[in-house]
Amino acid sequence: MLVGIAEYQLFLPNAHSLKDKRALLKSLQARLHNKFPAAVCEAGQQELWQRSTLGVAVVGNQQRHVESMLASIGQFVENFSPDLELTDIRQEII
């Protein structure tokens, strides 16, 4: 069994309050959860209006499959909304 872990550093330039930020992130998390078999959470920077760290974990039995899922999730996050910029990605497969 392999576990793929990814951290996505996000910048939300149009978020003017925590409420704006949470609305966008809640929508992203719900769409990710519905589209991919992955665990998703806001893993950092919860108190900042325009920054967030999104954590994602996937499980699989083949490294190629786990890598493919993480790549697809990364593309989805990057293209999710013009109000969200993906600034950094850290991935690890255990």
Stockholm file with secondary structure:
# STOCKHOLM 1.0

chainA/1-94         MLVGIAEYQLFLPNAHSLKDKRALLKSLQARLHNKFPAAVCEAGQQELWQRSTLGVAVVGNQQRHVESMLASIGQFVENFSPDLELTDIRQEII
#=GR chainA/1-94 SS CEEEEEEEEEECTTCCSHHHHHHHHHHHHHHHHHHSSCEEEEEECTTCSSEEEEEEEEEESSHHHHHHHHHHHHHHHHTSCTTCEEEEEEEEEC
#=GC SS_cons        CEEEEEEEEEECTTCCSHHHHHHHHHHHHHHHHHHSSCEEEEEECTTCSSEEEEEEEEEESSHHHHHHHHHHHHHHHHTSCTTCEEEEEEEEEC
//
